[in-house]
Amino acid sequence: MQEDGYKKPNASQKQKMKDNQQTLLIYLGVTVAIDVLYYVIRVWWFGELSRTVWFLFLLCQVFYALSLQRLYAFSKPIRSSSAFFVNDFNEIKGTMTEFFQDILIVQWLLQVLGLFTDYAWMLYLVV
């Protein structure tokens, strides 16, 4: 026990926290890379974008921000005087963490497909 009354994390919990932070950095890096790639190719190469495509691009950014923010919140440990719990991003089956990771993956795929055709954005209606 620490002097503030909370239980200390053990070595495996510290490793989980470190792994979660690395996973979040990877997700953020992939998101930024896809955004830059999309902007460079669609705006500089193909020229102007329609208002609809800009709206969908901004909607994509909102989903990125919300998903990454929730994943960041899930990566924080839960501390009490009797327990110390760390969410493990590697054991996510059936959790909200899996849901937000799925949102990120779908967003990445839609945005990459959106590089080639505006019709890829219609997948939003399906998903």
N, C-alpha and C positions, 0 to 999 in steps of 0.2 A: 504494500500500500504506500502511496505517496503521502506527503504531508498534507495535501489538499483533500484527502479522503477518497480519492479515486484509485481504482486498481490500475497498475502499470501494464502496458502491453508486453507480451512475451516475444521471443525472437521470431516465431512464425507469423505473429500478427504484425510485427514491424516489417517483415518481408512482404506480407500482403499489402500493407499500406504503400510500400515502395513500388511494388508491381502495379498497383492501381494508378499511382501517379504517372508511371511510365506509359501505361496504356492510355491514359487521358492525353498525354503529350503526343502520342502517336495519332490518336483520333483528331486532335487539333491540327497536327501537321498535315494529315491527309485532307482535312476539310479546307485548310488554307490553300494547299496545293491545287485542289480541284477548283476552288473559287478563282484563283489566279489564272489557271489554265483556261477555264471557261471564259473569263473576261477577256483575256488576251486573244483567244481564238475567235470568239463570237463578235467582239466589238472591233478589234483591230483588223482582223482578217476578213470577216464577212460584212463589216460595216455596222450600220445602225440596227438596233433591236426594236421590235414593236413594243407597245405599252404592255401588251399581254405577257410577252416574254420577260420584260423587266419586272412585272408584278410577280410572275412565277419564280423568278430568280430571287427577288426579295422575300417571297414566302419561304423559299428554300433556306434563306439565311435565318429567318425566324425559327424554323424547325431545327436548324443546326444549333442556334444559340440555346434554345430551350432544352434540347437533348443533352448538349454538353454541360449545361448548368445542372441538370438533374443528375447526370452521371458524376459530376464533381461532388454534388451533395451526397450521393450514395457512397462515394469513396471515403468520406470522412468517418472516422470511428465513432461508435456510440459508447460512451463511458458512464459508468455508475460506480457506486461504492462496492458493488459485489461482482461486477462483470465488465469486460472490455470486449466489445464485438466489432469486428472489421468485416465489411462486405467484401467477398472475393469475386473479382470480375471473371475469374476462370471457371467458377462453379455457379453459373447463372441460370440454369435450366428452370424455366417457369417463374422468373422473377421480373420485377420492373426494370432491373438493369438490362436484362435481355431485350425487353420491349424497346428501350431507348437506344440500345445498340442496333437493333433491327431498323429503327427509324433512320439512324445515321447511314446504315448500309444502303437502304432504299434511296435515300436522298443522294448519296454519292453516285449510285447507278443511274438515277434519273438525270442528274446533272451531266454526267459523262455522255449519256445518250442524247441529251439536249444539245451537245456540241454539234451533232451531225444533222439533226432535224428538229424542227419545232413540234412535230407530231409526237415526239417522245414525252412531251409535257402532258399529253392526254392520259398517260399512265397514272397521273394523279387521280383521275376520275375512277380508275380501277382500284388503285391502292387506297 
